[in-house]
């Protein structure tokens, strides 16, 4: 998974001017936790065109034997259709 994120960020043809992803809810149940929130991203293309996208996200994590948490899945959905 880390490799796919690295490839995405190194290969993009725009710059991210602002990004925020505040968590709005954390539900903990034993060795599992679900976290959900919203996001906002402002980007600028090479020809200086700006765009703003908003989205919702959710992560499911599992507690490991060493006490750390490991993300099992991460999903997000944009609020508006992509053009």
MARNU-672291 format. One line per field, with one value per atom (N, C-alpha, C): chain; x, y, z; residue number from 0; atom name; residue in three letters. Coordinates in pm, whole numbers, plus 32768, in hexadecimal, padded with zeros to 4 digits. Example, Ala and Ser with C-alpha at 12.3 -4.5 7.8 and 13.67 -1.06 7.14 Angstrom:
drenpa	c(A; A; A; A; A; A)
x	c(8527; 84CE; 8528; 8505; 8557; 850A)
y	c(7DC7; 7E3E; 7EB6; 7F1F; 7F96; 8003)
z	c(830C; 830C; 830C; 82C4; 82CA; 8313)
bakol	c(0; 0; 0; 1; 1; 1)
drense	c(N; CA; C; N; CA; C)
rovex	c(ALA; ALA; ALA; SER; SER; SER)
! end
This chain:
drenpa	c(A; A; A; A; A; A; A; A; A; A; A; A; A; A; A; A; A; A; A; A; A; A; A; A; A; A; A; A; A; A; A; A; A; A; A; A; A; A; A; A; A; A; A; A; A; A; A; A; A; A; A; A; A; A; A; A; A; A; A; A; A; A; A; A; A; A; A; A; A; A; A; A; A; A; A; A; A; A; A; A; A; A; A; A; A; A; A; A; A; A; A; A; A; A; A; A; A; A; A; A; A; A; A; A; A; A; A; A; A; A; A; A; A; A; A; A; A; A; A; A; A; A; A; A; A; A; A; A; A; A; A; A; A; A; A; A; A; A; A; A; A; A; A; A; A; A; A; A; A; A; A; A; A; A; A; A; A; A; A; A; A; A; A; A; A; A; A; A; A; A; A; A; A; A; A; A; A; A; A; A; A; A; A; A; A; A; A; A; A; A; A; A; A; A; A; A; A; A; A; A; A; A; A; A; A; A; A; A; A; A; A; A; A; A; A; A; A; A; A; A; A; A; A; A; A; A; A; A; A; A; A; A; A; A; A; A; A; A; A; A; A; A; A; A; A; A; A; A; A)
x	c(8052; 8000; 8057; 80C0; 8118; 8154; 8178; 81B1; 8151; 80D0; 806F; 805D; 8060; 8058; 80D3; 8148; 81C4; 81C3; 8199; 8190; 812F; 80BC; 8057; 808F; 80CB; 80FA; 8172; 81C7; 823A; 8212; 81A3; 817D; 8112; 80E0; 8073; 80A9; 8051; 8079; 8039; 801D; 7FE5; 8022; 8010; 8041; 7FCB; 7FDA; 7F74; 7F93; 7F35; 7F48; 7F16; 7EAD; 7E74; 7E2E; 7E3B; 7DF6; 7DD5; 7D59; 7D33; 7CD6; 7CE5; 7C96; 7C72; 7C23; 7C02; 7BA9; 7BC7; 7B73; 7AF8; 7A84; 7A08; 79D0; 7A00; 79CE; 7A31; 7A45; 7A95; 7A3F; 7A2C; 79E0; 7A41; 7A52; 7AB1; 7A63; 7A83; 7A3F; 7AA5; 7ADC; 7B41; 7BC2; 7BEE; 7C69; 7C54; 7BDF; 7BBE; 7B94; 7BAB; 7B7F; 7B59; 7AEC; 7AC2; 7ACB; 7B0A; 7B1C; 7AE1; 7A90; 7A5B; 7A6E; 7A70; 7A83; 7A64; 7A8B; 7A76; 7AFE; 7B01; 7B7D; 7B65; 7BCC; 7BCA; 7C55; 7C5A; 7CDA; 7CD1; 7D2F; 7D39; 7DB9; 7DAB; 7E1E; 7E2E; 7EA4; 7EC0; 7F08; 7ED6; 7F12; 7F8C; 7FD4; 804B; 802A; 7FAF; 7F88; 7F3F; 7F54; 7F26; 7E8F; 7E49; 7DBA; 7DA5; 7D58; 7D3D; 7CBA; 7CB7; 7C3A; 7C31; 7BB9; 7B9E; 7B45; 7B6C; 7B1F; 7B03; 7A8A; 7A68; 7A3D; 7A53; 7A36; 7A1F; 79F3; 79E1; 7A3B; 7A6F; 7AC7; 7AA8; 7AD4; 7AC4; 7B37; 7B6A; 7BD9; 7BB1; 7BD2; 7BC1; 7C4C; 7C69; 7CEC; 7CDE; 7D47; 7D4A; 7DC4; 7DAF; 7E1D; 7E75; 7EF8; 7F58; 7F88; 7FC7; 7FF8; 8059; 80A4; 8106; 80C7; 8043; 7FFD; 7FEB; 802D; 801C; 7F99; 7F73; 7EFA; 7F1F; 7EDD; 7EF8; 7E76; 7E81; 7E0E; 7DED; 7D70; 7D44; 7D09; 7CBE; 7C91; 7C77; 7C7C; 7C6C; 7C18; 7BAC; 7B55; 7B2D; 7B20; 7AED; 7A97; 7A3B; 79E0; 79D7; 79EF; 79E0; 794E; 7932; 78AB; 786D; 78BE; 788D; 78CE; 7886; 78C3; 7941; 79A4; 7A1D; 7A01; 7A43; 7A2F; 7A9B)
y	c(7F89; 8000; 807D; 8080; 80F4; 8111; 80A7; 80B8; 80FD; 80DA; 811A; 81AE; 81D1; 825F; 82AB; 826F; 82B0; 82C8; 8263; 8271; 82E0; 82E5; 834C; 83D8; 83EE; 8475; 849F; 8442; 8465; 847D; 8442; 844B; 84B2; 84F9; 8558; 85D2; 8610; 8683; 8705; 870B; 8782; 878E; 8802; 8811; 8825; 87F2; 8800; 887F; 88DB; 8959; 8950; 8902; 88F4; 886D; 882C; 87AF; 87A5; 8781; 876A; 86F1; 86A0; 8626; 8611; 866A; 8658; 85DE; 8597; 8527; 855F; 8529; 8556; 84F0; 8474; 840D; 839A; 8365; 82ED; 828D; 8215; 81AF; 813D; 811F; 80BA; 8042; 7FCB; 7F53; 7EE3; 7ED3; 7E6D; 7E8B; 7E2C; 7E3C; 7E7D; 7EB8; 7EF8; 7F89; 7FDE; 8068; 8097; 80DF; 811D; 81B4; 81F7; 8287; 82C0; 8329; 8367; 83FC; 843B; 84CB; 8504; 8580; 85C6; 85F6; 8620; 8652; 86C3; 8713; 8780; 878A; 8797; 879F; 880E; 886A; 88D2; 88B8; 88AA; 888C; 88F8; 88F9; 8955; 8909; 8914; 88D0; 891E; 88E3; 8925; 89AB; 89B9; 8A39; 8A93; 8A78; 8ACA; 8ACE; 8A66; 8A5A; 8A16; 8A56; 8A1F; 89D3; 896A; 8920; 88F5; 88EC; 88C2; 8847; 87E1; 8766; 874F; 8723; 86FB; 8668; 8625; 8596; 8567; 84EC; 84A9; 842E; 8407; 8393; 833F; 82C1; 8267; 8204; 81E7; 8189; 8121; 80A5; 8039; 800B; 800D; 7FE4; 7F75; 7F23; 7EB4; 7EC3; 7EB0; 7EB6; 7E3A; 7E50; 7DE4; 7DB2; 7D3F; 7D04; 7D5F; 7DB2; 7E0C; 7E90; 7E9E; 7F16; 7F80; 7F70; 7FCF; 7FB0; 800C; 7FFB; 7FF0; 7F95; 7F82; 7F9A; 7FF0; 800D; 7F91; 7F67; 7EF5; 7F23; 7F90; 7FCD; 8061; 80A7; 8138; 8155; 819E; 81BC; 824E; 828B; 8313; 8323; 8383; 83A1; 8437; 8466; 84F4; 851C; 8598; 85C9; 85E8; 8612; 8633; 85D5; 85B9; 8563; 85A3; 8551; 8583; 85A2; 8607; 862C; 85F0)
z	c(8000; 8000; 8000; 8050; 8055; 7FCC; 7F83; 7EFE; 7E9E; 7EA6; 7E4C; 7E6D; 7EEF; 7F14; 7EE5; 7EF6; 7ECB; 7E35; 7DE9; 7D57; 7D30; 7D74; 7D56; 7D6E; 7DE3; 7E05; 7DB2; 7D8C; 7D38; 7CA7; 7C7A; 7BEE; 7BCE; 7C2F; 7C13; 7BC9; 7B79; 7B29; 7B5D; 7BDD; 7C1C; 7CA7; 7CE4; 7D6D; 7DCB; 7E43; 7EAB; 7EFA; 7EF9; 7F41; 7FD0; 7FE3; 806A; 8072; 80E7; 80FD; 8191; 81AF; 823A; 823F; 82A7; 82B7; 834B; 8385; 8412; 842C; 8498; 84C2; 8509; 84E8; 8527; 8589; 8580; 85DB; 85E2; 865A; 8670; 86C3; 868F; 86D6; 86F4; 8775; 87A2; 87D6; 87A6; 87D5; 87E0; 885A; 8872; 8828; 87D8; 878B; 8703; 86EF; 8671; 8689; 8626; 862D; 85A0; 8598; 851A; 852E; 84D0; 84D6; 8456; 8464; 83EB; 83F3; 837E; 837A; 82F1; 82E0; 8262; 822F; 81B4; 817D; 811A; 810A; 80A8; 806D; 7FE8; 7FA2; 7F39; 7F3E; 7ED9; 7E8B; 7E08; 7DB2; 7D47; 7D0C; 7C9E; 7C30; 7BB5; 7B43; 7B13; 7AB3; 7A7D; 7A3D; 7A07; 79CB; 7A2F; 7AB0; 7B20; 7B32; 7B04; 7B1B; 7BA2; 7BF9; 7C7F; 7C81; 7CD1; 7CE6; 7D78; 7DA9; 7E32; 7E2E; 7E79; 7E85; 7F18; 7F36; 7FBE; 7FBA; 802A; 802D; 80BD; 80C8; 8149; 8148; 81BD; 81C4; 8240; 823D; 82AE; 82AF; 8325; 8337; 83A0; 8387; 83E9; 8411; 8493; 84C6; 852D; 8537; 8597; 85F1; 8673; 86D3; 86C5; 86C3; 86B3; 873C; 873F; 87BC; 8806; 87BC; 87FB; 882A; 881B; 8848; 87DC; 876A; 86FC; 86B2; 865A; 860B; 8578; 852F; 84A1; 8453; 83ED; 8399; 8345; 834A; 82FA; 8275; 8277; 81FA; 820D; 819E; 8199; 811C; 812D; 80BC; 80BF; 804A; 8044; 7FC9; 7FCF; 7F61; 7F50; 7ED5; 7EB9; 7EBF; 7EED; 7EF8; 7E70; 7E0E; 7D89; 7D24; 7CB7; 7C4F; 7C18; 7BF9; 7BBA; 7B27; 7AF5; 7A68; 7A14)
bakol	c(0; 0; 0; 1; 1; 1; 2; 2; 2; 3; 3; 3; 4; 4; 4; 5; 5; 5; 6; 6; 6; 7; 7; 7; 8; 8; 8; 9; 9; 9; 10; 10; 10; 11; 11; 11; 12; 12; 12; 13; 13; 13; 14; 14; 14; 15; 15; 15; 16; 16; 16; 17; 17; 17; 18; 18; 18; 19; 19; 19; 20; 20; 20; 21; 21; 21; 22; 22; 22; 23; 23; 23; 24; 24; 24; 25; 25; 25; 26; 26; 26; 27; 27; 27; 28; 28; 28; 29; 29; 29; 30; 30; 30; 31; 31; 31; 32; 32; 32; 33; 33; 33; 34; 34; 34; 35; 35; 35; 36; 36; 36; 37; 37; 37; 38; 38; 38; 39; 39; 39; 40; 40; 40; 41; 41; 41; 42; 42; 42; 43; 43; 43; 44; 44; 44; 45; 45; 45; 46; 46; 46; 47; 47; 47; 48; 48; 48; 49; 49; 49; 50; 50; 50; 51; 51; 51; 52; 52; 52; 53; 53; 53; 54; 54; 54; 55; 55; 55; 56; 56; 56; 57; 57; 57; 58; 58; 58; 59; 59; 59; 60; 60; 60; 61; 61; 61; 62; 62; 62; 63; 63; 63; 64; 64; 64; 65; 65; 65; 66; 66; 66; 67; 67; 67; 68; 68; 68; 69; 69; 69; 70; 70; 70; 71; 71; 71; 72; 72; 72; 73; 73; 73; 74; 74; 74; 75; 75; 75; 76; 76; 76; 77; 77; 77; 78; 78; 78; 79; 79; 79; 80; 80; 80; 81; 81; 81; 82; 82; 82)
drense	c(N; CA; C; N; CA; C; N; CA; C; N; CA; C; N; CA; C; N; CA; C; N; CA; C; N; CA; C; N; CA; C; N; CA; C; N; CA; C; N; CA; C; N; CA; C; N; CA; C; N; CA; C; N; CA; C; N; CA; C; N; CA; C; N; CA; C; N; CA; C; N; CA; C; N; CA; C; N; CA; C; N; CA; C; N; CA; C; N; CA; C; N; CA; C; N; CA; C; N; CA; C; N; CA; C; N; CA; C; N; CA; C; N; CA; C; N; CA; C; N; CA; C; N; CA; C; N; CA; C; N; CA; C; N; CA; C; N; CA; C; N; CA; C; N; CA; C; N; CA; C; N; CA; C; N; CA; C; N; CA; C; N; CA; C; N; CA; C; N; CA; C; N; CA; C; N; CA; C; N; CA; C; N; CA; C; N; CA; C; N; CA; C; N; CA; C; N; CA; C; N; CA; C; N; CA; C; N; CA; C; N; CA; C; N; CA; C; N; CA; C; N; CA; C; N; CA; C; N; CA; C; N; CA; C; N; CA; C; N; CA; C; N; CA; C; N; CA; C; N; CA; C; N; CA; C; N; CA; C; N; CA; C; N; CA; C; N; CA; C; N; CA; C; N; CA; C; N; CA; C; N; CA; C; N; CA; C; N; CA; C)
rovex	c(UNK; UNK; UNK; UNK; UNK; UNK; UNK; UNK; UNK; UNK; UNK; UNK; UNK; UNK; UNK; UNK; UNK; UNK; UNK; UNK; UNK; UNK; UNK; UNK; UNK; UNK; UNK; UNK; UNK; UNK; UNK; UNK; UNK; UNK; UNK; UNK; UNK; UNK; UNK; UNK; UNK; UNK; UNK; UNK; UNK; UNK; UNK; UNK; UNK; UNK; UNK; UNK; UNK; UNK; UNK; UNK; UNK; UNK; UNK; UNK; UNK; UNK; UNK; UNK; UNK; UNK; UNK; UNK; UNK; UNK; UNK; UNK; UNK; UNK; UNK; UNK; UNK; UNK; UNK; UNK; UNK; UNK; UNK; UNK; UNK; UNK; UNK; UNK; UNK; UNK; UNK; UNK; UNK; UNK; UNK; UNK; UNK; UNK; UNK; UNK; UNK; UNK; UNK; UNK; UNK; UNK; UNK; UNK; UNK; UNK; UNK; UNK; UNK; UNK; UNK; UNK; UNK; UNK; UNK; UNK; UNK; UNK; UNK; UNK; UNK; UNK; UNK; UNK; UNK; UNK; UNK; UNK; UNK; UNK; UNK; UNK; UNK; UNK; UNK; UNK; UNK; UNK; UNK; UNK; UNK; UNK; UNK; UNK; UNK; UNK; UNK; UNK; UNK; UNK; UNK; UNK; UNK; UNK; UNK; UNK; UNK; UNK; UNK; UNK; UNK; UNK; UNK; UNK; UNK; UNK; UNK; UNK; UNK; UNK; UNK; UNK; UNK; UNK; UNK; UNK; UNK; UNK; UNK; UNK; UNK; UNK; UNK; UNK; UNK; UNK; UNK; UNK; UNK; UNK; UNK; UNK; UNK; UNK; UNK; UNK; UNK; UNK; UNK; UNK; UNK; UNK; UNK; UNK; UNK; UNK; UNK; UNK; UNK; UNK; UNK; UNK; UNK; UNK; UNK; UNK; UNK; UNK; UNK; UNK; UNK; UNK; UNK; UNK; UNK; UNK; UNK; UNK; UNK; UNK; UNK; UNK; UNK; UNK; UNK; UNK; UNK; UNK; UNK; UNK; UNK; UNK; UNK; UNK; UNK)
! end
